[in-house]
């Protein structure tokens, strides 16, 4: 009897639970295979279906009254008088919230009248304006659908076809790949898709055109590079293009398709999070100007429930002041529709201080903390170069501490012609503008398929992949010469949350023309955990040129004129309230074979071996929003040689600190390195990983923390002064390092 009562109770409990559970009225999507073989979802019947379904309207009514989103709705309504486009968008929301046939009819008529009257010039980037208008029209069509007449539906469709035909990619789509270019922005992924989804019942071709491109090209290519947790087009254009990719994510998810991307998409904004400076601005990357991510971060954070991304989005006042001018006003509509108001920011200081972005990038960002005194160091290998807004900067690094110390220089879209101007083509995008390596072959030509009519000077830098044709479809991209490097080793530790050493090594030979035989660069960032000298960056290079007469240059860029003394270069910051300083000590080439040359100042700020590509900030813009850099040093060996080694150690400090610890160089067979305080670093000087014993005795005494780089995979044994100190130390093939802490002595590593 008791078992029967218990069974009956369980049945009753399960039935009650099922009745209490929320019912998902979202339709089960059907999928169709197109002639191309691409499978796309078929939009469900009924309206609304653009950005939300009928079942989502009660949630929208809650949203406009939510403490977080309510003020946003009030602000959106205040924008309505700005333009007809603003008004019809806001009125369409009002109609969803409280259906009023008179309001709906006015909105439809105003939208159609605007679509009829609109004419667009052939100005640069006009497709963005065309798409915005199509988007507004699609919202009205879908959300006020029940009030449309047959004739109005037909006219909306005709206007959408007319406008889409004025896109730079055409309609049907006749140009553009999937990896770079304007096609990877809103035209297809938001505007054409939205219009096609709205009018699908009356005209399905536009939807299928957009969906085929998204599922056949955009999704596979992004799923290829999303696992690298970064974006190849620089931070500014990453926001634009990554932000565009979030519209299909949300649109198809709301339709019932779920996440159409590799879920590693979630971690793309983490690169921006790590690149954010204490003043709220971003360290630069690619074509940008201290840009900061906007709606993309917010929508990504909300979709994946990631409070770290949200915390970065909300970080500081500079960010919000910037957004007032950078966001399109109607972007707030998507925040209203999709932001998770319950998501709270998480504590960013919980995150590890070093983050690695894998293939196809090979980037590492190391920090000493998250407060106002944080040192930030970016190190790049660049396994692939996608062109367009990505620079020729394999092997480059940047350092920030109380201001920009080692930096990318130049200006994007200055007053000399912008993207196609001489400054952009010959300086800003080129290797000479970055902290990387030049190898000067006097006979090298930099011939491009694009940028016709502009002289391309020889900067001694990296080649233009595929003659600077931007990457197209993924298969084509992978089959051509966009490969520029390979990560040979990466490690940070010994603590993974607060590492003392962050190591990255890459072969960047393929970034250059056949003027080089081999170029390898290794970085070691050291968190010194010292209030006066908080960090250091060591960079070791092995460069072999095809001809021993080809001059090699090691570059270091800064904001202000450096002080050069013997084998040291000191940059100090004295403007804009900055207080940082950087002292670089060159250990290789040795002093007897060393030439350090300063380049910069008036008339030479953007000098490329005798020709200055001057540029100015466009009129009306605030110069304090830009950091162009005025000076660089070029470090070279005096004697000609096919193979040259460079070893530079940069200490980061405050401007007031003139007393820095010495950097002591030492060598051990095929290894070269240095000691800085208690920290010892050794680099393998050969082309291949070392498998033979390594014997070394660092200068000085006391306790040392040692990192040996460039070792082959396997189990190594450590001996100190002839006695076994560590019987088995495993070196992973993707790391190539051994770390240990011990009293100083004569060390031997055996494999």
N, C-alpha and C positions, 0 to 999 in steps of 0.2 A: 504493500500500500504506500509506504514512504517513497519507494522508487517511482511509483506512478505519479505521486504528488510532485516529486522533484522534476520528473520529466515534463509534466504539465506546466510547472512554473518556468522551466527553461524555454519551452515553446512560446509561452506568453511573453517572456522577456525578449525573445528574439523578434517576435512580431511587433512588439512595442518599439524596439530599437529600429526596426526597418521603417515603421510609420513615422518615427521621429527624425530619421535621417533625411538630409536635404535631397530633393529629387533633382537630378541633372536633366533639364529639359533641352539641353544642347543637342541638336540633331546629329545623327551619325553620318559623317561625311562619306560621300561616294568619291571614288577616284577614277579618272579617265586617262587612258594611255593615248597620247597624241601620235600623229604620223611619225614624228621624230623619235618616238620611243620614250619620250619624257612623260612621266605620270604626274598629273596635277589634280588637286581636289576640285570637285564640282560644287559651286556655291549652293547653299541650301535655298529652298524656296522661301518667299516671304521677305518682308522688310520691317525694321531695319536689319541690315547685315553688315554694314560698313562700320568697323571699329567696335560695334557692340550689337547684340541681338535683343529682341523684344524682352527676353527674360532678364536682361541687364538694366532695363529702365528703372525698376525700383531701386537698384543700387545707385544709379545716377542721381535719383531724387535724394538719396541719403548723402551722396557726395557733395551736393551743392550746399548742404547744411552742416557738413563736417567742419570741426574747428580748424583743421589743416587746409582743407580744400575750399571751404566756403569763401574765404577772402579772395581766393583765386577766381572763383566764379564772379564775384562782385567786380574784380578788376577786368575780367573779360568783357563784362557788360559795359564797363566804362569805355572800352575801346570801340564799341559799336559805331559811334558817330564819326570815327576816323575815315572810313571809306565804306562803299557799298559792300566790298568783299568782307570786311569785318562784320558789317551789320547782318548780312545774310547768314553768315556762319553762326553768330550769336543767336539770331532769331530761329535758326534751325534747332539749336539746343533748347531754346524756350518752347518750341513746338513739341519736342520730345517729352519735356517735363510736364507740359500742360497743353494737350492738343486743343488748338483754337483754329478753326477753319479759316477765319478772317486773317489771322496772323500767318497761317500756312500759305494762303493764296498770295498775300503780299510778298512773302519771301520767295516763292516760286517765280512770280512775275519779275521781281527785282533781279533775281539770279539770271533769268533768261535774257532780260534786257541788257544786263552787263556782259553776258557772253556774246550777244549779238554785236554790241558796240565795240568790243575790245579789239584793238589792233596792236601788234607788237613789231618793233623794229628788229633789225638783225644785230643788235648790240651784243657784246660779250656777255655770256651767262644769262641771256634773256630767257632761256628755257626754265630757269628757276621761277621767274615771274609767271610764265605761262602755266607751269605746273601748279603753282599756288592757286591760280584762278580755277583751273580744272578741279582741284581738290575741293574748293568751296562749292563749286557747282555740283560735284558728286555728293557732298554732304547734304545739300538741299534736296537733290533728286531722291536719295535713299531715305532720308529721315521724314520727308514730306510726301512720300510716294503715293499714299492713298488719295491725295488731292490732285494728282497730275491727270491732265487729259491725255488722250491718245496723241493728239497733235503736239502737245508740249513734250511728251516723251520722245517723239521723233525729232523734235528740234534740239532737245538736249543732246541726243546721240550725235546729230549732225555737227553740233558745235564742238563736242568732245573730239570727234574725228578731225575737224578742222584744226583745232588747237594742237592736238597730238602731232599732226602733220608738220607743225612748225617747230617741233622739238629738233634740236641739233642732231639727234639720232634718227629722226624720221619716224613715220608711222605708215605701214608696218616698219618695225625696227630694221634699219638698213646699215647701221654702222655701230662700232663700239664693241669692245670685248667684255670681260667680266671682272678683271682684276684692278684696273685703274681707269681714270678718265671720268668725265661727267656722267657717263651712263651708270656708273656705280654710285650715283647720288639719288635724288628723289624722283627723277623722271619716271623710271620704271617701278621702283620698289614702293613708292607711295602714290604718285599722281596718276599714272596710267593704270596701275592696279586698282586704285580706289574708284576711278571713273568706270573701269571695266566691270568691277564688282557691282557697282550701283546699277548699271544698265544691262546686266547680264541677261535678264529674261527677254529683253527687246533686241539686244545686240551683243552676242557672246564673244565675237572675234577679239575685241580689245582685251577682255579678261584673259582669254587663252594666250594672246600674244605676250602679255606681261607675265602670266604664270609660267609659261614655257621658258622664258628667259630666266626667271627666278629659280625654278627648280632644275632647269637644265644647265645653267651656267653659274649663277650667283651662289647658290647653296653649295654645290660641290667645291668650288674654288675657295670659298670661305671656310668650309669644313677642313680644307687642306691646311690653311695657315692659322686658324683659330687655336689649335693646340699649342702654338708658340706663345700665346698669351700676350700679344702685342699687335701693333698695326704698322704697316710699311709706309704709309703716306705722311708721316709726321703727325704731331699731336693735333694741329688745327684741322687738317684734312681727315685725320682719323675720326675726329668728332663728327665732321660732316658726313663721311661715308659710313662709318660704323653706326652713326645715328640713323642713317637711311636704312641700314640693314635691320634695324629694330622694328621698323614698320611691318614688314612681312611677318616677323616673329609674332607680334601682337595681333595683327589682322587674322592670320591663319589660326592662331591659337584660339581666338574668340569664335572662329567659325567651327572649331572642334578638331583641328588637325594636330593640336599639341605643338611641341617644340620642333620646328622644321630644321634646326641647325644642330651641329655638334654642341653639346652643353658646355664645352670648354669656352664657348663664346663669353660666358659669365666673367672670365678672368682677364679679358682684353683690357678693361679699364684699370686693372691693377698697375699696369705700366705707368699710366698717368698718375696714379696715386703715389707711386714711388718717385716720380719725377717732380712732384710738387714741392716748391721751395717754401721755407718758413714765411715768406712775405705773401704767400698765396698764389704767386705767379708760377709758371712752369719753366723748367729747363727746356731749351728749345730742341727741336728735332724735325728735320725736313723743312718744308716751306711753312714757316709760321712766324709769329711775332709775340712771344710770351703769351700765347693763347691759353685758354683754359676750357676743358670740356663742359658741355652745357646739358641739353636735354638728353643726350645719349647716356650719360652716366645715370641720370635719374630713372630713365625707363629700364635700363639694364638692372639697376639695383632693385627696382620694384618687381620686375619679372622673376628674378632669381632669389629675391628675399635676402639681398646682401647688404648688411648694414655698414660694412667697410666702404663700399663704393658710395653709399649715401653720405657717410661721414665726410668723405673727400669732397663731394658735391656741395655740402653745406659749410665747408671749412672756414671761410673767413669773409670779412667785409669787402676786401678788394674783389673777390670772386663775384659777390652779388652786385657791386657797383658796375663791374664789367658786363654782367649779364643784362643789365638794364638796356645796354646799347647793342649787345651782340645777338640776343635772341630775336627771332621773328615773333611779334606779339601773339599771333595765333598758335604758336607752339604751346602756349598755356592750355589750349584745348586738350591736348594729348596728356598733359599732366593731370588735368581734371578727370579725364576718362580712365587713365591707366595707373596713375601713381598709387602706391600702397600707403595710405595715410597712417596705418598702424605700424609701419616699419620704423624702427628707431635706429639712429646711428650707433655703430659699434666703436669701441675704443681702438683706433688705429695703432696705438702704441703696443698693442698685443702682437702685432705682426712681426715676423722676422725682419731684421734690418737689411738683409740682402735678398734680392729676387733675380732669378735667372729666367730669361725668355728664350725658349729653345728654337729649333728649326721651324721656319726658314729665317729666323732672325740671328740668334746667337748674341744676345745682348744681356748685360748684367748691370743692375743698379745696386750700389752699396751705400748705406747710410750709417751714421754714428748715432742717430736718434731721430725723434720726431718733433723736437722742440725748436725754439728760435736759434739755437746754437748748433743745429745739425749740420754736419758735412754730408754732401750728396755727391756721389761720383757715378757717372755713367760710362760704361765701357762697351764698345761695339766690335763685333766681328763682321756681321752682314753676310750670312750664308747665301742670300739671294738679293738682287737689286731689281725692284719692280719698275723703276723709272718714274716718270711723271713728277710727283712731288717728293720722291726719295732722293737723297743726295748721294754723291760719290764719296762716301765717308767711311768705307771699311777701315777698321782699326782705330777709329776716332774715340776720343774720350772728352769728358767735361767734368769740371769740379766746381762746386758752389760751397762757399762758407762766408757768411756775412757779406754776401755779394758774389757776382760771377767772377771766378778766378781764371780757370782754363775754360775756354768757351768756343762755341761756333760763332763765326763773325759774318758780317754782311747784312743785307736787308732784302726781305721779300716784298715785291711789288712797290718799289720806290718810284721816284719821279723820272726814271730814265726809260720807261716803257714796260715796267712790270715784268710779267712772266716771260715775255719774249725780249726783254731789254738786255743790253750788253752786260750789265752788272750781274744779272741773274744767270746768264748763260756762261759767262767767263770767270765769274768769281764765286758768287753765293752758293751755287749748286756744286761747285768743283772741289776737289780735294784740298786745294790751296787754302780754302777758307776754314779748314778744320784741323784739329790736333791729330794729324795723321802723318803719313810718309810720302815724300815726293821722290821720284827717280827721273832725272832729266835726260831724256833722249832728244838731242837737238833736232832730229829729223822726224819726230813723231807728229802726225797730223791727227787732229780731233775732228773727224768728219761725221756729221750727223745727218739723219734722214729728216729731222725736223729743224726748227729754228733757222729756216733758210734766209739768206740775205744778211746774216750776222756773222762776223768774223769769229772764229773759234781759236783762241790763242793756246799755246802750249804752256800749261801750268806745271808739267812734270808729274801730274797726278794720275788718277785712275781712269780707265777707259770708260766709254759710254756704252753700256750694254745694249746689244742689238742696234748699234748706231743711234741710241737714244730714242728708239721707238718705244712707246709705252707698252707695257705688257698687255696682251689681249686675253684669249681664252687660256685656261689652265694647261691643256695639252700642248698648245703652241708655246706657251711660256716655258714649260719644262723641257721642251725639245730644243730651245734656242740658248743663246749664250748669256742668260741672266744670272747664272751661277757665279758668285763672286768670292766665296770663302767656305771654310769648314772649321767648325769648332773642334779643337784637338784635345782640350781638357777644360774642366770647370769644376770648382769645388769651393765651398765656404764652410768655415768651422774654426775651432773644434766645436763650439756651441752653434747649433743651427739657428737659434733665435737671435743671439748677439754674437756673431762671428768676429773673431779677431782678424782673420785673413779671408779675403774674397779673391778667388783666382779665376782667370779666364785666359785661355790660349787659343789662337786661331791661325790657320793658314789662309792668307788673303792674296795669294799669288794670282788667282783668277780675277781679282778685281783690277789688275793691271794688264797692259798689253804684253806682247812677247819681249818687251824691253827688260823684263825681269825673268829670272830662273826660279827664284823662290823668295817669298816674303812671309815671315812668321812674326807674330807679335804676341807677347804675353803681358798680362796685367796682374798686379797684386795690390789690392787695396788693403791697408792696415788700419784697423781701428785701434789707435794708440791709447784711447781712454784717458787722455791727458787734457786738462783744462787749457793749457797753453798751446800745446801742439796736438790737437785731437785726432789727426789722421795723416796718413801719407799714402801716396800712390807711386808704385814702381812700375816702369814700363821697359820691357826688354824686347829688342828687335834683332832679328837676323835677316839681312837683306842681301840677296845675290842678284846682280844685274847681268844682262847678256853681254855687256861690254864694260870693261873695268873703268872706262873713261866717263861713264854716265854718273853724274854727280847725284849724291843722295842727300836728302834734307829731312830732318826731324823737326816738326813744327809745334810751337806752343803759342797760342793766341791769348791776348788779354785786353781789358778795357783801356788801361792806361800804360804809359811808357815804362818799360821794365828797367831795372838796374842790372847791368852785366858786370861781374867781377870774376876773373879767372874762369873757373868751370861752373859758376853759379849764375842763375837768373832769378831775380826777385820781382814779382808783381805785387803792387800795393794798390788798394782802393781808397780813394779820398773823396769821392763824390756821392751824392744822393743818400748820405747817411751810412754808406757801406764802410766796414771796418776790417775786411778780410785781407789776407796776404798769402802769398805762395812763394816758397823758395825751392827752385829746382837745382839739383846737383847732378851734373853730368859725370858719370863714372866711365863710360865708354861712348865715344872714342876717348882715349887717354889724353891728358892735358897737352902732350907733345904733338898730338895729331888732331887737335880740336880747333874748329872755327865756329864762333857764335856771331851771327849777324842780326842786327835789329832792322825791322822793316815796318814803316808806319809813319804816323804824323801827317800834317797838312800836305795834301797832294800825293800822299802815298798810302793812305789808309787801306786801300784795296788794290795794292800794287801786285801785279803778276809779272815778275821779272822785267820790270822797266815800263810797264804800261798800267796806268791806274784806271780802274773802272769805277769812277766816281758815281755816287748816288746820294740822293737826299730823301728825307721823309716827306711824304706828300703833304701839301699845304692843308692846314686845318687839323692835323693830327698832333697829338701830344708827344713831343720827343721823349718824355720820361717813360712812355710805354714801350720804348725800344732800347735795345742794347746792341749796338752795331760792332763794337770793338774797334780800337784804334791801332793796335800794335801786335806784332808777332815777332818771335825769334826763330831763326833757322839755324839748326845745329848740324854741322857737317864734318866729316873727316877731311883733313888737309890732303892726305895722300890718296891717290887713286887705287882702287882695289875692286875686284869683282864682288867679294863678300865683305860686308861691314857689319859690325855689331854696335848696337846702341843700348846703353843702360842709363836711365834717368830716374832719379828719385825725387818726388815732389812732396815737401812737407807743407801742411796747411796750418796756418796760424792767424793771429790777429795782427793788425797793422802796427800796433804798439810794441809787439814782441820782436826784438832784434836778436835775441840770444837763443838760437835753435841748436839742438844737439847735432853733433857731427855725424856724417854718413861715412862709414868706413868700408871701402871696397876690398874684396879678396877673391882669389880664384882657387879652384881645386880641380885639376885635370880638365875635363870637358865641361866643367861647370864654372859659372861666375856669379858673384852675388855681393851682398853687403850686410852690414850690421847697423841697425838704428836703434839705440837704446837696448832693450832686451830682445828685440825682434831681429831674426836672421832669415834671409831669403836667398835661395840658390836657384839659378836658372840653368837648364841644360843648353849649351851653346850649339849642339849638333842639330841636324835636320830631323832626326828620328829619335824616338823615345829611348832613353838609356836603359840598358840591361846589365851593364858591367858594374862592378863595385864603385861606390862613390865614397871617397875619403876626403874629409875636410876638417879644418880646425878654425872656427870663427875667431876673430881677434877679440881680445878682452877676456874678462872672467865673469863670474857670477852666474845667475840663472838665465837661461836663454829659451826663447820660443822659436822653433825652427820650422821653416817650410821649404821643402825641396821639391822643385817643379820639373816636369818633363821626364818622369820615370815610366818604364814600361809596366804593363799590368802583371800582377802576380804577388807572391808573398815575399816580403823583404824582411831581413833581420837587421836590427840596429845594435851596434856595439859602441861603447864609449870607453876610451882608453884601454881597449883590448878586452873589455868585459861585456857580456851580453846585457844590453839595457832593455831591449824589447825583442823577444824571440820570434815573433811573427806579426808583421804589419802588412795588411792587405792593401794593395794599390788597385783600384778599379780602372778599367780601360777608358772610361769616360771622364776620369778625374786626373790620373797621372801624377799625384802628389803624395808625399808623406809629411805628416805633421807630428812633432813631438816637443815636449818641454823637459828640460833636464839641466843639470849643472854643466857649465861649459867644459869642453875638453876636446880631444880628437875623436871625431865621430867616423864610423864606417857603416855604410849601408850595403848589404849583401843580398843577392837574389839567387 
